Amino acid sequence: MTSSAHHGQQTPPSESDAAVLEAVATGIPSALSDLGHLVRIPGMAWPAFDQTQLERSAEAVAALVDGTGVFDEVRVLRSAVPGTDELGQPAVLAIRAARNGKPTILLYAHHDVQPPGDDELWETPPFEPTVRDGRLYGRGAADDKAGIMAHVASIRAVSEVLGDDLDLGIAMFIEGEEEYGSRSFAQFLSDNKEALRADAIVVADSGNWDSVTPGLTVSLRGNARFTMRVRTLDHASHSGMFGGAVPDAMMATVKLLSTLWNDDGSVAVEGLLERDAPTPDYSEATLRDEAGLLPGTTPVGNGTILSRIWNKPAITLIGIDATSVAAASNTLLPEVTVVISARVAPGQTGEEAYEVLQDHLRAHAPFGAELTFSEADLGNGFLADTSGWAAALTRDAMRDAYGVAPIDLGVGGSIPFIADLVREFPAAQILVTGVEDPHSRAHSPNESLHLDTFRHAVATEALLLSRMNGVDL
């Protein structure tokens, strides 16, 4: 393999690099305009929402991808959801064959978005893209329609500069159900394995160290999300008649859940593992700023802050079904249902973590409460091998686009489908990048994209594509 890549300190851009960066800068306004059009489409994969909007979103993405003029084929496809008679949500697949011994790169992003939640919590309407203070606000503006436009804009710039000299193979997979659990992802990979086969895979669905410092994500936590029903009675009973002698389901649930954490908030489940790895400096003040921690609230856990987020498990109660406050009465509840979301340290499988959690909860169920587990959603973490040539090219491109050396990041969140990519394409180098910064508020009200970060992300990918075009396999 030969390459024109350079390493070490930032150097003046070559003539080719300068042309690519100029093309990126010229194309940013149209890229942001196209991003705004995508943000206006409320494409959510949950069946409760209008599915024609998700189809409209897929068609809009396909038109943008096809409009680059570099692909041999662009299609909107669906694959089956394993174990059901359903089809998954519409994805966009684009293919361009490599020429003259050049490598192939697969570019991933997703066009579906999280539901907006309470519209009243948004300062501007969630599906009306709005620019203020150097940020573009709107649902999906960062997660992950900006990832789509980073791919499209970088391809536009490289195609403009290289023209007929663009020999790089490019495949693009824009998923339509990432926020809905990527239910047909593995089947889609299997159905389109040859079309998606690549030497390097860029997953543009992560973040950066901050708004000026790029990050290459090298580890992700896995996940184990499940529903637990707690029953103590076969029917509701009067709390005055039987309270004090009969355990209600809420009492049992509260006592049971409290066993999941130590007094300092760290996880108390034996068998949930931790990863021993160094982390960069990260202050409590930064945590407070980025997470929105209230002044009187203290952080939880032990060890360095980033080790708690990147390398240790976490358990969160994310849903509960019980009598509402408005409907409360003096009644002993017969059952309570909760949803538990565990983040699993890299290196431990989601399946193993789920088994450990079930064992712990059964062993600690108070008063002989009856537990039922269901609806498990499990995913494995990710530890990247960053020793390959594609990772070196990516770090160089980040440094030259941002003007700042990148930082290798761990991420506390999960991208479970990366395990599917590793399984299907074991020889491919997987590069997890992103357009978000710590203030993007993905999944939350007032989600936003930092515009300078977007510009730098596009420049990074354009330099990467251009330099990969100079690689001979």
C-alpha positions in Angstrom: 0.0 0.0 0.0 1.3 3.4 -0.9 -0.2 6.7 0.1 0.5 10.4 -0.1 -0.5 10.8 3.6 1.7 12.8 5.9 2.1 12.5 9.7 3.3 14.5 12.6 2.8 18.2 12.9 0.5 20.2 10.7 2.1 21.2 7.4 1.1 23.7 4.7 -1.6 22.1 2.5 -0.6 20.6 -0.8 -2.0 22.0 -4.0 -4.6 19.2 -4.1 -5.5 19.7 -0.4 -5.9 23.4 -0.9 -8.2 22.8 -3.8 -10.3 20.4 -1.8 -10.6 22.8 1.1 -11.6 25.6 -1.2 -14.3 23.4 -2.7 -15.5 22.5 0.7 -15.7 26.2 1.8 -17.6 27.1 -1.4 -20.1 24.3 -1.0 -20.9 24.8 2.7 -23.9 27.2 2.1 -25.6 24.8 -0.3 -24.9 21.9 2.1 -26.5 23.8 5.0 -29.5 24.7 2.8 -29.9 21.0 1.9 -29.5 20.1 5.6 -32.3 22.5 6.4 -34.6 20.8 3.9 -33.9 17.4 5.5 -34.5 18.8 9.1 -38.0 19.9 7.9 -39.0 16.3 7.3 -40.2 14.7 10.5 -39.1 11.2 9.7 -39.5 9.0 12.8 -39.3 5.2 12.6 -41.8 4.5 15.3 -45.1 3.1 13.9 -47.0 5.7 16.0 -45.8 8.4 13.6 -46.6 9.1 10.0 -44.5 6.7 8.0 -45.0 8.5 4.8 -42.7 11.2 6.3 -39.9 8.6 6.7 -40.4 7.5 3.1 -40.2 11.1 2.1 -37.0 11.5 4.0 -35.4 8.5 2.4 -36.4 9.7 -1.1 -35.0 13.2 -0.3 -31.7 11.7 0.8 -31.5 9.4 -2.2 -32.0 12.5 -4.5 -29.1 14.3 -2.7 -26.8 11.3 -3.0 -27.7 10.7 -6.6 -27.2 14.4 -7.3 -23.5 14.1 -6.5 -23.1 12.4 -9.9 -20.5 9.9 -8.7 -22.5 6.8 -8.0 -23.3 4.0 -10.4 -26.5 3.1 -8.6 -28.7 4.7 -5.9 -31.7 2.9 -4.5 -34.1 3.0 -1.6 -34.4 -0.4 -0.1 -35.9 -2.3 2.8 -34.9 -5.6 4.5 -36.9 -8.0 6.6 -36.9 -7.7 10.4 -35.6 -11.1 11.5 -38.2 -13.2 13.4 -41.1 -11.2 12.1 -43.1 -10.8 8.9 -42.3 -7.1 8.8 -40.0 -5.1 6.6 -37.6 -2.6 8.1 -37.7 1.1 7.4 -36.4 2.5 4.1 -32.7 2.9 3.8 -30.6 4.4 1.0 -27.9 2.3 -0.7 -25.5 3.9 -3.2 -22.6 2.1 -4.9 -19.6 3.3 -6.9 -17.1 0.7 -7.9 -13.3 1.3 -7.3 -11.1 1.6 -10.3 -7.3 1.2 -10.9 -6.6 -0.7 -7.7 -8.0 1.9 -5.3 -9.7 1.1 -2.0 -13.4 1.3 -1.3 -14.8 3.3 1.6 -18.3 2.7 3.1 -20.0 5.9 4.5 -22.8 5.3 7.1 -25.3 7.7 8.6 -29.0 7.6 9.4 -31.9 9.7 8.3 -34.5 8.8 10.9 -34.7 11.0 14.0 -35.9 10.9 17.6 -39.4 12.2 18.4 -39.3 15.8 19.4 -40.9 15.3 22.8 -42.7 18.3 24.4 -42.8 21.1 21.7 -43.1 23.6 24.5 -39.6 22.8 25.7 -38.2 23.9 22.3 -37.3 27.6 21.9 -38.1 27.3 18.2 -40.2 24.6 16.5 -38.3 21.3 16.3 -38.8 20.8 12.5 -38.2 24.4 11.6 -34.4 24.8 11.2 -33.3 28.0 12.9 -29.8 29.5 13.1 -28.8 31.5 16.2 -25.5 32.1 17.9 -23.5 30.0 15.4 -25.7 26.9 15.8 -28.4 25.3 13.6 -31.4 24.2 15.8 -33.8 21.4 14.9 -34.5 17.8 15.5 -32.0 15.8 13.6 -29.9 18.8 12.8 -27.0 17.1 14.5 -28.2 13.5 15.0 -27.8 12.5 12.3 -28.8 14.4 9.2 -25.6 16.5 9.6 -23.8 13.2 9.2 -25.6 12.6 5.9 -24.7 16.1 4.7 -21.1 15.7 5.7 -20.9 12.7 3.4 -22.7 14.4 0.6 -20.8 17.7 0.8 -17.4 16.0 1.0 -18.2 13.9 -2.0 -19.3 17.0 -3.9 -16.0 18.8 -3.1 -13.8 15.8 -4.0 -15.7 15.1 -7.2 -15.3 18.8 -8.2 -11.6 18.7 -7.7 -10.7 15.3 -8.9 -13.2 14.8 -11.7 -12.4 11.8 -13.8 -9.4 11.1 -11.6 -11.6 10.0 -8.8 -11.0 6.2 -8.7 -11.9 5.6 -5.1 -14.7 3.1 -4.5 -17.5 4.6 -2.4 -20.5 2.9 -0.9 -23.1 4.7 1.1 -25.6 3.3 3.6 -28.1 5.7 5.1 -30.2 3.8 7.5 -33.8 4.6 8.3 -34.3 3.1 11.8 -31.2 3.7 13.9 -33.3 5.5 16.6 -35.8 2.6 16.5 -33.2 -0.1 17.3 -31.8 -0.9 13.8 -34.1 -3.8 13.7 -33.3 -4.8 10.1 -29.7 -3.6 10.1 -28.0 -7.1 10.3 -30.4 -8.4 7.6 -29.6 -5.4 5.4 -25.9 -6.1 5.7 -26.5 -9.7 4.8 -28.8 -8.9 1.8 -26.3 -6.3 0.4 -23.0 -7.7 1.6 -21.1 -7.5 -1.7 -22.4 -4.0 -2.4 -21.3 -2.8 1.0 -18.0 -4.6 1.2 -15.2 -2.0 1.9 -11.7 -1.5 3.1 -12.7 1.2 5.5 -16.0 2.1 7.1 -16.8 5.6 8.3 -19.7 5.7 10.9 -20.6 9.4 11.1 -22.8 9.1 14.2 -20.6 10.1 17.2 -19.2 13.4 18.5 -16.0 15.4 19.2 -14.0 16.4 22.2 -15.4 19.9 22.1 -16.5 22.5 19.5 -12.9 23.1 18.3 -11.2 19.8 18.9 -12.0 16.7 16.8 -12.4 13.3 18.2 -12.0 9.8 16.8 -14.2 7.4 18.8 -12.2 4.3 19.7 -14.5 2.8 22.3 -18.3 2.6 22.9 -20.2 1.0 25.8 -22.7 -1.8 25.1 -26.2 -1.8 26.3 -28.8 -4.0 28.0 -32.3 -2.5 28.0 -35.2 -4.5 29.3 -38.6 -4.4 30.9 -39.2 -5.8 34.4 -42.6 -6.5 36.0 -42.8 -6.7 39.8 -46.0 -8.4 41.3 -46.8 -8.9 45.0 -50.7 -9.2 44.9 -53.3 -10.7 42.7 -55.5 -7.7 43.0 -55.3 -4.1 44.4 -56.2 -3.8 48.1 -57.1 -1.0 50.5 -54.0 0.6 51.9 -55.6 1.3 55.3 -57.1 -2.2 55.7 -53.9 -4.0 54.8 -51.0 -1.5 54.8 -48.3 -2.4 57.2 -48.7 -6.2 56.8 -49.0 -6.6 53.0 -46.1 -5.5 50.7 -47.3 -3.5 47.8 -45.6 -3.7 44.4 -44.3 -0.2 44.6 -42.6 -0.8 48.0 -41.0 -4.0 46.6 -39.9 -2.2 43.4 -38.3 0.8 45.3 -36.4 -1.5 47.6 -35.3 -3.8 44.8 -34.1 -1.0 42.5 -32.1 0.6 45.3 -29.9 -2.5 45.4 -28.5 -1.7 42.0 -26.4 1.2 43.2 -23.9 1.8 46.0 -24.2 4.9 48.2 -21.9 6.9 45.9 -24.1 6.1 42.9 -21.7 3.6 41.4 -23.1 0.3 40.1 -23.4 -2.4 42.8 -24.2 -5.4 40.6 -21.6 -8.2 40.9 -20.5 -9.4 37.5 -20.9 -6.2 35.6 -17.3 -5.5 34.6 -15.2 -2.4 34.3 -12.5 -1.7 31.7 -9.1 -0.4 33.0 -7.9 2.2 30.6 -6.5 5.8 30.9 -8.7 8.8 30.2 -7.9 12.4 29.4 -8.3 15.2 31.9 -11.9 16.3 32.3 -13.0 18.5 35.2 -16.2 18.4 37.3 -16.8 22.0 36.1 -16.9 20.7 32.5 -19.2 17.9 33.4 -21.6 20.3 35.1 -21.6 22.6 32.1 -22.1 19.9 29.5 -24.6 17.8 31.4 -26.6 20.6 32.9 -26.0 19.4 36.5 -27.9 21.6 39.0 -25.7 23.6 41.4 -26.7 21.5 44.5 -26.5 18.1 42.8 -23.2 16.2 43.0 -21.8 13.7 40.5 -22.1 10.0 41.2 -19.6 7.2 40.9 -15.9 6.9 41.6 -12.6 7.1 39.7 -12.0 9.7 37.0 -15.1 11.2 35.5 -14.4 9.9 32.1 -13.7 6.4 33.4 -17.2 6.4 34.8 -18.7 7.4 31.5 -16.4 5.5 29.1 -15.2 2.4 30.9 -17.6 1.5 33.7 -21.2 0.2 33.7 -24.2 2.5 34.4 -27.8 1.7 35.2 -30.7 4.1 34.6 -34.4 3.6 35.3 -35.9 5.1 32.1 -39.6 4.2 32.4 -42.2 3.2 35.0 -45.8 2.2 34.8 -47.7 2.8 38.0 -50.7 4.9 39.1 -50.3 8.5 38.0 -50.3 11.3 40.6 -53.6 12.6 39.2 -55.2 9.2 39.6 -53.6 8.3 43.0 -55.8 6.6 45.6 -55.3 4.8 48.9 -54.6 1.5 47.3 -51.8 -1.1 47.5 -50.6 -1.6 44.0 -50.5 -5.3 42.8 -47.9 -4.7 40.2 -45.4 -2.2 38.8 -43.5 -2.3 35.5 -40.2 -0.5 34.9 -37.8 -0.2 32.0 -34.1 -0.5 33.0 -31.3 0.7 30.7 -27.8 -0.5 31.5 -24.7 0.7 29.7 -22.1 -2.0 29.6 -18.3 -1.5 29.7 -16.5 -2.2 26.5 -15.3 -5.9 26.5 -18.5 -7.3 28.1 -21.3 -8.5 25.9 -24.8 -7.2 26.3 -26.1 -10.7 26.7 -23.8 -11.5 29.6 -24.7 -8.2 31.3 -28.4 -9.0 30.9 -28.0 -12.4 32.6 -26.0 -10.8 35.4 -28.6 -8.2 36.0 -31.4 -10.8 36.0 -29.5 -12.9 38.5 -29.0 -9.8 40.8 -32.6 -8.7 40.7 -34.0 -12.2 41.4 -31.5 -12.6 44.3 -32.5 -9.3 45.8 -36.3 -9.4 45.2 -37.8 -8.4 48.6 -40.7 -10.1 50.3 -40.7 -12.9 47.6 -41.9 -10.5 44.9 -42.6 -12.1 41.6 -40.4 -10.8 38.8 -41.0 -11.1 35.0 -38.4 -10.0 32.4 -39.3 -9.2 28.8 -38.5 -7.0 25.8 -34.7 -7.2 26.1 -32.7 -5.0 23.7 -29.1 -6.0 23.8 -26.0 -4.7 22.1 -22.2 -5.1 22.4 -19.7 -2.4 22.9 -16.8 -1.5 20.6 -13.1 -1.3 20.9 -11.4 0.0 17.7 -8.1 -1.2 16.3 -6.6 2.1 15.3 -3.3 0.8 14.0 -4.3 0.7 10.4 -3.6 3.0 7.5 -7.1 4.3 7.3 -7.1 5.5 11.0 -3.8 7.3 10.3 -5.3 9.0 7.3 -8.3 10.0 9.3 -6.3 11.5 12.2 -4.2 13.5 9.7 -7.3 14.7 7.9 -8.8 15.8 11.2 -5.7 17.7 12.3 -5.4 19.4 8.9 -9.1 20.3 8.7 -9.5 21.6 12.3 -6.0 22.9 12.8 -6.0 20.9 16.1 -4.7 17.4 16.8 -7.6 14.9 17.4 -8.2 13.1 20.6 -9.1 9.4 20.8 -12.5 9.3 22.5 -14.4 6.8 24.4 -18.2 7.3 24.3 -20.6 6.4 27.1 -23.4 5.7 24.6 -23.9 2.7 22.4 -24.0 2.0 18.7 -24.8 -1.7 18.8 -24.9 -2.2 15.1 -21.1 -1.7 14.9 -20.8 -5.2 16.2 -22.8 -6.3 13.1 -20.3 -4.4 10.9 -17.4 -6.1 12.6 -19.0 -9.5 12.1 -19.8 -9.1 8.4 -16.7 -7.2 7.4 -13.9 -8.4 9.8 -11.1 -7.1 7.5 -12.5 -3.5 7.3 -11.1 -0.7 9.4 -14.0 1.0 11.2 -13.7 4.7 11.9 -16.3 6.3 14.2 -16.5 10.0 13.6 -19.1 12.7 14.2 -20.4 16.1 13.7 -21.7 16.7 17.2 -20.1 18.7 20.0 -20.9 18.3 23.8 -23.6 21.0 23.5 -25.5 19.4 20.6 -28.2 17.9 23.0 -29.0 15.0 20.7 -32.3 13.3 21.7 -33.2 16.4 23.8 -35.2 19.5 23.2 -33.3 22.3 21.4 -30.9 19.8 19.6 -28.4 21.8 17.6 -25.4 21.6 15.3 -22.4 23.8 15.8 -21.8 25.2 12.4 -18.0 25.5 12.6 -17.8 21.9 13.7 -19.9 20.9 10.7 -17.6 22.8 8.3 -14.6 21.1 9.9 -16.2 17.7 9.7 -16.9 18.2 6.0 -13.3 19.3 5.4 -12.0 16.3 7.3 -14.0 13.8 5.3 -13.2 15.5 2.0 -9.5 15.4 2.8 -9.8 11.8 3.8 -11.6 10.8 0.5 -9.1 12.7 -1.5 -6.1 11.1 0.2 -7.6 7.7 0.0 -7.9 8.2 -3.7 -4.1 8.3 -3.6 -3.8 4.9 -1.9 -2.8 1.9 -3.9 -3.8 -1.4 -2.4 
